[in-house]
Amino acid sequence: MSANSITLVDCKVWLGQYDLSTQHNQIALDHGAELLDETSFGTSGTRRYKPGLKTVKVTGGIFWDDTSDKALFDRIQADREVIGLAPTGNAEGDTAFFTRGVNGTYNPASGEIGQLLKSTLDMASANTPLVRGIVSKPKTAIVASGNSTGINQGATLSTQKLYAGLFVFSQEAPGSLDVTIQSDNGSGFPSATTVITFTTMTDVGAQWQEVSGPITDTWLRSKWVLGGGGQYTFAVVLGIR
């Protein structure tokens, strides 16, 4: 076994305002490209393919329960739903994959006598790339304004974009939540610059933001400001592509 291999025990599965991690026992993320057949006469006898459009598909195996069933059932055809997967857990800096997708197929019930009732959900990309990034702000309940520690992610080149996803799972006390992504050239953020601003949240939900490079700063962190006594449980992912 590779020294860097992992055992799936705490994979995070976030879909919009829903944390489906504890309902899932199986997840598959496919990232590929369509293969276009360009074979013509005069070849060596082997087909020639060229890459077409990129594809992203997420398939989840779920233990059925009434709460998640209603949420998924009602969201079939939901377009540009923010999806986040963190295979190793919920700590700042953990690898995260995220995109926006369409909830395409939901099989609400499958199984046999004596077995746990299961369901499956298939999602596909909605004109949005799959981003490989990090958990910038882990899913936790927040009762005061603050910021994440910050991690060196490297500069965002002029040919790249900085992407970020915000997942607000619950509101423990009414009020407002303002979340931004800041950059700096030092780990202590002595001259922090706001590079992404999410729309103010006053309820649960999810957002996607992206900004084109170049961003020469290499350190990135999440910052949040609570207003009006608001208390929220939320998470932030970010990545450069």
Contacts in CASP RR format, 6 or more apart in sequence:
PFRMAT RR
TARGET T0000
AUTHOR 0000-0000-0000
METHOD contacts of the structure
MODEL  1
MSANSITLVDCKVWLGQYDLSTQHNQIALDHGAELLDETSFGTSGTRRYK
PGLKTVKVTGGIFWDDTSDKALFDRIQADREVIGLAPTGNAEGDTAFFTR
GVNGTYNPASGEIGQLLKSTLDMASANTPLVRGIVSKPKTAIVASGNSTG
INQGATLSTQKLYAGLFVFSQEAPGSLDVTIQSDNGSGFPSATTVITFTT
MTDVGAQWQEVSGPITDTWLRSKWVLGGGGQYTFAVVLGIR
6 87 0 8 1.000
6 88 0 8 1.000
8 87 0 8 1.000
10 21 0 8 1.000
10 88 0 8 1.000
10 89 0 8 1.000
10 90 0 8 1.000
11 21 0 8 1.000
11 24 0 8 1.000
11 27 0 8 1.000
11 85 0 8 1.000
11 86 0 8 1.000
11 87 0 8 1.000
11 88 0 8 1.000
11 89 0 8 1.000
12 19 0 8 1.000
12 21 0 8 1.000
12 84 0 8 1.000
12 85 0 8 1.000
12 86 0 8 1.000
12 89 0 8 1.000
12 90 0 8 1.000
12 96 0 8 1.000
12 135 0 8 1.000
12 139 0 8 1.000
13 19 0 8 1.000
13 20 0 8 1.000
13 21 0 8 1.000
13 24 0 8 1.000
13 27 0 8 1.000
13 60 0 8 1.000
13 84 0 8 1.000
13 85 0 8 1.000
14 20 0 8 1.000
14 21 0 8 1.000
14 82 0 8 1.000
14 83 0 8 1.000
14 84 0 8 1.000
14 85 0 8 1.000
14 86 0 8 1.000
14 139 0 8 1.000
14 167 0 8 1.000
14 169 0 8 1.000
14 206 0 8 1.000
14 235 0 8 1.000
15 81 0 8 1.000
15 82 0 8 1.000
15 83 0 8 1.000
15 84 0 8 1.000
15 123 0 8 1.000
16 81 0 8 1.000
16 82 0 8 1.000
16 83 0 8 1.000
16 167 0 8 1.000
16 205 0 8 1.000
16 206 0 8 1.000
17 167 0 8 1.000
17 168 0 8 1.000
17 169 0 8 1.000
17 204 0 8 1.000
17 205 0 8 1.000
17 206 0 8 1.000
18 68 0 8 1.000
18 71 0 8 1.000
18 169 0 8 1.000
19 139 0 8 1.000
19 167 0 8 1.000
19 169 0 8 1.000
20 62 0 8 1.000
20 68 0 8 1.000
23 62 0 8 1.000
23 63 0 8 1.000
23 64 0 8 1.000
23 65 0 8 1.000
23 68 0 8 1.000
24 60 0 8 1.000
24 61 0 8 1.000
24 62 0 8 1.000
24 63 0 8 1.000
25 61 0 8 1.000
25 62 0 8 1.000
25 63 0 8 1.000
26 60 0 8 1.000
26 61 0 8 1.000
27 58 0 8 1.000
27 59 0 8 1.000
27 60 0 8 1.000
27 61 0 8 1.000
27 85 0 8 1.000
28 57 0 8 1.000
28 58 0 8 1.000
28 59 0 8 1.000
28 60 0 8 1.000
29 56 0 8 1.000
29 57 0 8 1.000
29 58 0 8 1.000
29 85 0 8 1.000
29 97 0 8 1.000
29 130 0 8 1.000
30 55 0 8 1.000
30 56 0 8 1.000
30 57 0 8 1.000
30 58 0 8 1.000
30 59 0 8 1.000
31 54 0 8 1.000
31 55 0 8 1.000
31 56 0 8 1.000
31 130 0 8 1.000
32 54 0 8 1.000
32 55 0 8 1.000
32 56 0 8 1.000
33 51 0 8 1.000
33 52 0 8 1.000
33 53 0 8 1.000
33 54 0 8 1.000
33 55 0 8 1.000
34 51 0 8 1.000
34 52 0 8 1.000
34 53 0 8 1.000
34 54 0 8 1.000
34 55 0 8 1.000
35 49 0 8 1.000
35 50 0 8 1.000
35 51 0 8 1.000
35 52 0 8 1.000
36 49 0 8 1.000
36 50 0 8 1.000
36 51 0 8 1.000
36 52 0 8 1.000
37 47 0 8 1.000
37 48 0 8 1.000
37 49 0 8 1.000
38 48 0 8 1.000
38 49 0 8 1.000
38 50 0 8 1.000
39 47 0 8 1.000
39 48 0 8 1.000
39 49 0 8 1.000
40 48 0 8 1.000
54 125 0 8 1.000
54 129 0 8 1.000
54 130 0 8 1.000
55 124 0 8 1.000
55 125 0 8 1.000
56 99 0 8 1.000
56 101 0 8 1.000
56 124 0 8 1.000
56 125 0 8 1.000
56 128 0 8 1.000
56 129 0 8 1.000
56 130 0 8 1.000
57 122 0 8 1.000
57 123 0 8 1.000
57 124 0 8 1.000
57 125 0 8 1.000
58 83 0 8 1.000
58 85 0 8 1.000
58 101 0 8 1.000
58 121 0 8 1.000
58 122 0 8 1.000
58 123 0 8 1.000
58 124 0 8 1.000
59 120 0 8 1.000
59 121 0 8 1.000
59 122 0 8 1.000
59 123 0 8 1.000
60 120 0 8 1.000
60 121 0 8 1.000
60 122 0 8 1.000
61 118 0 8 1.000
61 119 0 8 1.000
61 120 0 8 1.000
61 121 0 8 1.000
62 68 0 8 1.000
62 72 0 8 1.000
62 118 0 8 1.000
62 119 0 8 1.000
62 120 0 8 1.000
62 121 0 8 1.000
63 116 0 8 1.000
63 117 0 8 1.000
63 118 0 8 1.000
64 108 0 8 1.000
64 109 0 8 1.000
64 116 0 8 1.000
64 117 0 8 1.000
64 118 0 8 1.000
64 119 0 8 1.000
69 108 0 8 1.000
69 119 0 8 1.000
72 103 0 8 1.000
72 106 0 8 1.000
72 108 0 8 1.000
72 119 0 8 1.000
72 121 0 8 1.000
73 106 0 8 1.000
73 108 0 8 1.000
75 81 0 8 1.000
75 103 0 8 1.000
76 103 0 8 1.000
76 104 0 8 1.000
76 105 0 8 1.000
76 106 0 8 1.000
77 102 0 8 1.000
77 103 0 8 1.000
77 104 0 8 1.000
78 102 0 8 1.000
78 103 0 8 1.000
79 101 0 8 1.000
79 102 0 8 1.000
79 126 0 8 1.000
80 100 0 8 1.000
80 101 0 8 1.000
80 102 0 8 1.000
80 126 0 8 1.000
80 127 0 8 1.000
80 128 0 8 1.000
80 208 0 8 1.000
81 100 0 8 1.000
81 101 0 8 1.000
81 102 0 8 1.000
81 103 0 8 1.000
81 123 0 8 1.000
81 126 0 8 1.000
81 206 0 8 1.000
82 98 0 8 1.000
82 99 0 8 1.000
82 100 0 8 1.000
82 165 0 8 1.000
82 166 0 8 1.000
82 167 0 8 1.000
82 206 0 8 1.000
82 207 0 8 1.000
82 208 0 8 1.000
83 98 0 8 1.000
83 99 0 8 1.000
83 100 0 8 1.000
83 101 0 8 1.000
83 123 0 8 1.000
84 96 0 8 1.000
84 97 0 8 1.000
84 98 0 8 1.000
84 99 0 8 1.000
84 167 0 8 1.000
84 237 0 8 1.000
85 96 0 8 1.000
85 97 0 8 1.000
85 98 0 8 1.000
86 94 0 8 1.000
86 95 0 8 1.000
86 96 0 8 1.000
86 97 0 8 1.000
86 135 0 8 1.000
86 237 0 8 1.000
87 95 0 8 1.000
87 97 0 8 1.000
88 94 0 8 1.000
88 95 0 8 1.000
89 135 0 8 1.000
90 135 0 8 1.000
90 138 0 8 1.000
90 139 0 8 1.000
90 235 0 8 1.000
91 135 0 8 1.000
91 138 0 8 1.000
92 134 0 8 1.000
92 135 0 8 1.000
92 136 0 8 1.000
92 137 0 8 1.000
92 138 0 8 1.000
92 148 0 8 1.000
92 149 0 8 1.000
92 150 0 8 1.000
92 151 0 8 1.000
93 134 0 8 1.000
93 135 0 8 1.000
93 136 0 8 1.000
93 151 0 8 1.000
94 134 0 8 1.000
94 135 0 8 1.000
94 138 0 8 1.000
95 132 0 8 1.000
95 133 0 8 1.000
95 134 0 8 1.000
95 135 0 8 1.000
96 132 0 8 1.000
96 133 0 8 1.000
96 134 0 8 1.000
96 135 0 8 1.000
96 237 0 8 1.000
97 130 0 8 1.000
97 131 0 8 1.000
97 132 0 8 1.000
97 133 0 8 1.000
98 130 0 8 1.000
98 131 0 8 1.000
98 133 0 8 1.000
98 163 0 8 1.000
98 165 0 8 1.000
98 237 0 8 1.000
99 125 0 8 1.000
99 128 0 8 1.000
99 129 0 8 1.000
99 130 0 8 1.000
99 131 0 8 1.000
100 125 0 8 1.000
100 126 0 8 1.000
100 127 0 8 1.000
100 128 0 8 1.000
100 208 0 8 1.000
101 123 0 8 1.000
101 124 0 8 1.000
101 125 0 8 1.000
101 126 0 8 1.000
101 128 0 8 1.000
102 123 0 8 1.000
102 124 0 8 1.000
102 125 0 8 1.000
102 126 0 8 1.000
103 121 0 8 1.000
103 123 0 8 1.000
104 122 0 8 1.000
104 123 0 8 1.000
104 124 0 8 1.000
105 120 0 8 1.000
105 121 0 8 1.000
105 122 0 8 1.000
106 119 0 8 1.000
106 120 0 8 1.000
106 121 0 8 1.000
106 122 0 8 1.000
107 119 0 8 1.000
107 120 0 8 1.000
107 121 0 8 1.000
108 119 0 8 1.000
109 117 0 8 1.000
109 118 0 8 1.000
109 119 0 8 1.000
110 117 0 8 1.000
110 118 0 8 1.000
110 119 0 8 1.000
110 120 0 8 1.000
111 117 0 8 1.000
111 118 0 8 1.000
128 208 0 8 1.000
129 163 0 8 1.000
129 241 0 8 1.000
131 163 0 8 1.000
131 239 0 8 1.000
131 241 0 8 1.000
132 239 0 8 1.000
132 241 0 8 1.000
133 153 0 8 1.000
133 237 0 8 1.000
133 238 0 8 1.000
133 239 0 8 1.000
133 240 0 8 1.000
134 151 0 8 1.000
134 153 0 8 1.000
134 237 0 8 1.000
134 238 0 8 1.000
134 239 0 8 1.000
135 235 0 8 1.000
135 236 0 8 1.000
135 237 0 8 1.000
136 148 0 8 1.000
136 150 0 8 1.000
136 151 0 8 1.000
136 164 0 8 1.000
136 181 0 8 1.000
136 220 0 8 1.000
136 221 0 8 1.000
136 222 0 8 1.000
136 236 0 8 1.000
136 237 0 8 1.000
136 238 0 8 1.000
137 148 0 8 1.000
137 179 0 8 1.000
137 222 0 8 1.000
137 224 0 8 1.000
137 234 0 8 1.000
137 235 0 8 1.000
137 236 0 8 1.000
138 235 0 8 1.000
139 167 0 8 1.000
139 169 0 8 1.000
139 233 0 8 1.000
139 234 0 8 1.000
139 235 0 8 1.000
140 233 0 8 1.000
140 235 0 8 1.000
141 170 0 8 1.000
141 172 0 8 1.000
141 231 0 8 1.000
141 232 0 8 1.000
141 233 0 8 1.000
142 224 0 8 1.000
142 226 0 8 1.000
142 231 0 8 1.000
142 232 0 8 1.000
142 233 0 8 1.000
142 234 0 8 1.000
143 172 0 8 1.000
143 226 0 8 1.000
143 231 0 8 1.000
144 226 0 8 1.000
145 224 0 8 1.000
145 225 0 8 1.000
145 226 0 8 1.000
145 227 0 8 1.000
146 223 0 8 1.000
146 224 0 8 1.000
146 225 0 8 1.000
147 182 0 8 1.000
147 189 0 8 1.000
147 221 0 8 1.000
147 222 0 8 1.000
147 223 0 8 1.000
147 224 0 8 1.000
148 221 0 8 1.000
148 222 0 8 1.000
148 223 0 8 1.000
148 236 0 8 1.000
149 221 0 8 1.000
150 187 0 8 1.000
150 189 0 8 1.000
150 219 0 8 1.000
150 220 0 8 1.000
150 221 0 8 1.000
151 219 0 8 1.000
151 220 0 8 1.000
151 221 0 8 1.000
152 187 0 8 1.000
152 218 0 8 1.000
152 219 0 8 1.000
153 218 0 8 1.000
153 219 0 8 1.000
153 220 0 8 1.000
153 238 0 8 1.000
153 239 0 8 1.000
153 240 0 8 1.000
154 218 0 8 1.000
154 240 0 8 1.000
155 214 0 8 1.000
155 215 0 8 1.000
155 216 0 8 1.000
155 217 0 8 1.000
155 218 0 8 1.000
156 162 0 8 1.000
156 213 0 8 1.000
156 214 0 8 1.000
156 215 0 8 1.000
156 240 0 8 1.000
157 213 0 8 1.000
157 214 0 8 1.000
158 212 0 8 1.000
158 213 0 8 1.000
158 214 0 8 1.000
159 213 0 8 1.000
160 212 0 8 1.000
160 213 0 8 1.000
160 240 0 8 1.000
160 241 0 8 1.000
161 210 0 8 1.000
161 211 0 8 1.000
161 212 0 8 1.000
161 213 0 8 1.000
161 240 0 8 1.000
161 241 0 8 1.000
162 181 0 8 1.000
162 195 0 8 1.000
162 196 0 8 1.000
162 210 0 8 1.000
162 211 0 8 1.000
162 213 0 8 1.000
162 215 0 8 1.000
162 220 0 8 1.000
162 238 0 8 1.000
162 239 0 8 1.000
162 240 0 8 1.000
163 208 0 8 1.000
163 209 0 8 1.000
163 210 0 8 1.000
163 238 0 8 1.000
163 239 0 8 1.000
163 240 0 8 1.000
163 241 0 8 1.000
164 181 0 8 1.000
164 196 0 8 1.000
164 198 0 8 1.000
164 208 0 8 1.000
164 209 0 8 1.000
164 210 0 8 1.000
164 236 0 8 1.000
164 237 0 8 1.000
164 238 0 8 1.000
164 239 0 8 1.000
165 198 0 8 1.000
165 206 0 8 1.000
165 207 0 8 1.000
165 208 0 8 1.000
165 209 0 8 1.000
165 236 0 8 1.000
165 237 0 8 1.000
165 238 0 8 1.000
166 179 0 8 1.000
166 198 0 8 1.000
166 201 0 8 1.000
166 206 0 8 1.000
166 207 0 8 1.000
166 208 0 8 1.000
166 209 0 8 1.000
166 234 0 8 1.000
166 235 0 8 1.000
166 236 0 8 1.000
167 205 0 8 1.000
167 206 0 8 1.000
167 234 0 8 1.000
167 235 0 8 1.000
167 236 0 8 1.000
167 237 0 8 1.000
168 177 0 8 1.000
168 201 0 8 1.000
168 203 0 8 1.000
168 204 0 8 1.000
168 205 0 8 1.000
168 206 0 8 1.000
168 232 0 8 1.000
168 233 0 8 1.000
168 234 0 8 1.000
169 204 0 8 1.000
169 233 0 8 1.000
169 234 0 8 1.000
169 235 0 8 1.000
170 204 0 8 1.000
170 232 0 8 1.000
170 233 0 8 1.000
171 203 0 8 1.000
171 204 0 8 1.000
171 230 0 8 1.000
171 231 0 8 1.000
171 232 0 8 1.000
172 230 0 8 1.000
172 231 0 8 1.000
172 232 0 8 1.000
172 233 0 8 1.000
173 229 0 8 1.000
173 230 0 8 1.000
173 231 0 8 1.000
174 202 0 8 1.000
174 228 0 8 1.000
174 229 0 8 1.000
174 230 0 8 1.000
175 202 0 8 1.000
175 226 0 8 1.000
175 227 0 8 1.000
175 228 0 8 1.000
175 229 0 8 1.000
175 230 0 8 1.000
176 200 0 8 1.000
176 201 0 8 1.000
176 202 0 8 1.000
176 226 0 8 1.000
176 227 0 8 1.000
176 228 0 8 1.000
176 230 0 8 1.000
177 200 0 8 1.000
177 201 0 8 1.000
177 202 0 8 1.000
177 224 0 8 1.000
177 225 0 8 1.000
177 226 0 8 1.000
177 227 0 8 1.000
177 230 0 8 1.000
177 232 0 8 1.000
177 234 0 8 1.000
178 197 0 8 1.000
178 198 0 8 1.000
178 200 0 8 1.000
178 201 0 8 1.000
178 224 0 8 1.000
178 225 0 8 1.000
178 227 0 8 1.000
179 198 0 8 1.000
179 201 0 8 1.000
179 222 0 8 1.000
179 223 0 8 1.000
179 224 0 8 1.000
179 234 0 8 1.000
179 236 0 8 1.000
180 194 0 8 1.000
180 196 0 8 1.000
180 197 0 8 1.000
180 198 0 8 1.000
180 222 0 8 1.000
180 223 0 8 1.000
180 224 0 8 1.000
181 194 0 8 1.000
181 195 0 8 1.000
181 196 0 8 1.000
181 197 0 8 1.000
181 209 0 8 1.000
181 220 0 8 1.000
181 221 0 8 1.000
181 222 0 8 1.000
181 223 0 8 1.000
181 236 0 8 1.000
181 238 0 8 1.000
182 189 0 8 1.000
182 192 0 8 1.000
182 193 0 8 1.000
182 194 0 8 1.000
182 195 0 8 1.000
182 220 0 8 1.000
182 221 0 8 1.000
182 222 0 8 1.000
182 223 0 8 1.000
183 192 0 8 1.000
183 193 0 8 1.000
183 195 0 8 1.000
183 215 0 8 1.000
183 217 0 8 1.000
183 218 0 8 1.000
183 219 0 8 1.000
183 220 0 8 1.000
184 190 0 8 1.000
184 191 0 8 1.000
184 192 0 8 1.000
184 193 0 8 1.000
184 217 0 8 1.000
184 219 0 8 1.000
184 221 0 8 1.000
185 191 0 8 1.000
185 216 0 8 1.000
185 217 0 8 1.000
185 218 0 8 1.000
185 219 0 8 1.000
186 217 0 8 1.000
186 218 0 8 1.000
186 219 0 8 1.000
187 219 0 8 1.000
188 219 0 8 1.000
189 219 0 8 1.000
189 221 0 8 1.000
192 221 0 8 1.000
192 223 0 8 1.000
193 217 0 8 1.000
194 223 0 8 1.000
195 211 0 8 1.000
195 215 0 8 1.000
195 217 0 8 1.000
195 220 0 8 1.000
196 209 0 8 1.000
196 210 0 8 1.000
196 211 0 8 1.000
196 238 0 8 1.000
197 209 0 8 1.000
198 207 0 8 1.000
198 209 0 8 1.000
199 207 0 8 1.000
201 207 0 8 1.000
201 232 0 8 1.000
201 234 0 8 1.000
220 238 0 8 1.000
222 236 0 8 1.000
222 238 0 8 1.000
224 234 0 8 1.000
226 232 0 8 1.000
END
